[in-house]
């Protein structure tokens, strides 16, 4: 018999993008006293403040701010805050944000393995995968503290890269949490997790 090489191409399509660039507004209160007269003459000192205060933060319905791309010019004149006496600057900016959606497929890293599932993170997003959302052939190995398939082909332990589908999202005031599933085709451990760590 002759052997044949079969090539299978897998494509993952996203109905919506996790990354967007909305215009946001924030009242900036400098964390250290600045010379107001100098700041009006040199806009660079004020334009760096939003970068330090918002990048890496959670922005509610917009998601996680990855990077500030552009600050709207001119920066408005500051207003005096009556309770503190500091100048507050209402600054508008465009930022790249990470906002995941239900039904989206994400690559993530397992951070903790539990008897009732595991926790993973995709950047700043924490994802919980219940044992009910794992393939039926996976069992918890209490001695190794990992999830293992019956044929030992797949193993999920801390620092394993996994591909998940988001089935639920919970947005709180300062954080977003998600629940994920691995019960569909092409989901589960990724062959090489070294690229993701």
N, C-alpha and C positions, 0 to 999 in steps of 0.2 A: 503494500500500500504506500501510496504517496501521502506526504503530509502537506497540509495547507496552512498558510499564515492568514489568520483572519484579523482584519483591522477594524476596530470599533471606535468611532469618534463620538465623544460625549460633549454636548454643549449645554451649558446652563444659561437660561435666559431669565432676566429679571424684569418683572412688569413695571417696577418703579426703581429709581436710583436711590441708594442709601446716602449719597452725597449730593448736597445742594449748596447754592450760594445766595441765601436770602440777605436782604438789607435789615440790619438790626439797629437798635438804639439803646444806649446805656448812658446813665448819668455817671460821669467819672469824677471821683473825689480823689485827688492826689494823696497817696499814702504818706508823703513827706512834704513839709512846707516848701513851696517854690516861690520864686520872685515873680509875681503876676505881671509886672511891667516887662520883664525879660521874656516871659512865656508868650506874651502877645507879639513880641518882636521876633521870637524864634519858635515857630510852630512845631519844630521837631521834638521839643521837650514834651509837649502835650500829646503829640501823635504816637509816642512810644508808650504812654500810660495804658491805653486800652489793650495793647498787646500783652502786657504783663498781667492785667486784671481779668481778661476773659478767655484767653487761649487755654484749652484743656478743661474748661468749665462746662457745666450742663446748662443749657439755655431753654429749659422747659419744652414746649411743643416743637421747637426747632431742632432739638437733639443736642449733641455734644459739639462744642466749637473746636475744630481742629486747628485752624489758623485764620488770623485776620488778614484778608487780602488787600483791602483798600479802605481808607478812612475818607469820608466825604469832606471835601474842602469847601469853603473855609470852615475852620472850627469855630463854633459860635462863642460869643462872649460868655464868660462864666457868670453864674448867679450866686449870690451869697446865701448859704444855708443858714436860716435863722436859728437853728438849734445848736450848730457847731461853730458858726462863724467862718467856715472854710468856703472857698469857691467851688462850685459844682459845675461841670461842663457837660451839657447834653451833646454827646457825640454819636453820629450815625456812621456805621461801617458795614462793609460787606465781608462775610466770613464763609469759609468752607466748613460745613457742618456734617456730622455723621448722624443720620436719622434712619434707623432701621424700620422696616415695615413687616407686619404679619405676613407669612407666606414666603418670605425671602430666605434664600440659602446663603449661609455664612460659614467661613472657615474660622475655627476657634481653637483655643488651647485649653485642655482640661486642667483645672486648678485644684480640684478636690474630688475624691471618689468616696461615695457613701453607699451603704447597703440599699438605700432606696433610690439611687440614681447617681448623678454626678453634676458638679458645677464646672462651667467653662467660661472663658472670657474671649470676646472678640473686640479687642481694643478696650475701650472703657465700659463696654456693655457686659454685664454679668448675665449668664444664661444657665438655667437649671433644666436638666433633662431627667425626668422621672423614669423609674424602671418600667413603667407602663408604656413609655414612648421609645423603648429600646427594642431591637429585634427580638422575637420570641426565643431564639436560640442562644441568647446571652444570659449568663448566670453570674451572680456575684461570688467572687472567690475571697472569702473572709481572711484566709491566711495571707494572700498576696495583696489584699486591699485593692482589687481591680475587678473589672467586668471582663469576662472571657467568653468567647463563643464556644459552643459544644465541640466543634472540630479544632479548637485552639488556633484558628486562622486569624481571628481578630481579638485584640486585647486593648482595653481602655484603662489606662492608669494615669497618674499625675504626669503632666507635660506631654501627653499624647495630643497630636493635632487631629481634630475631627471636623467633619462637614455636617452641619445641622440645618434643619429648616425651622424657622421661628413660627411657633403656633400661638403665642400669646405675648403681649407687651403690657407692662404696667408703668405708667409715668407718674412719678412722685414730684414733689417740689424741687428736690436737688439731685435726683437720680432716676435712672430708668433700668428696669429689670425685665428679663424675658424668660419664656419657657420655650424649650426646643424639642424636636423629635428627630429620631434616626430611623423611623419605620418605613421609609420610602427607598426606592432604588437610588443608587449612587450616593447615599449618605452613609456616614460612619467614619472610622479611622482613615486618615490619609496616609498613604504609603510612607512618606518621609516627613517626620515632624521636625527634623533638624533645621529645615528652612524657615520654620515658624517660631522658633525659640530665640 
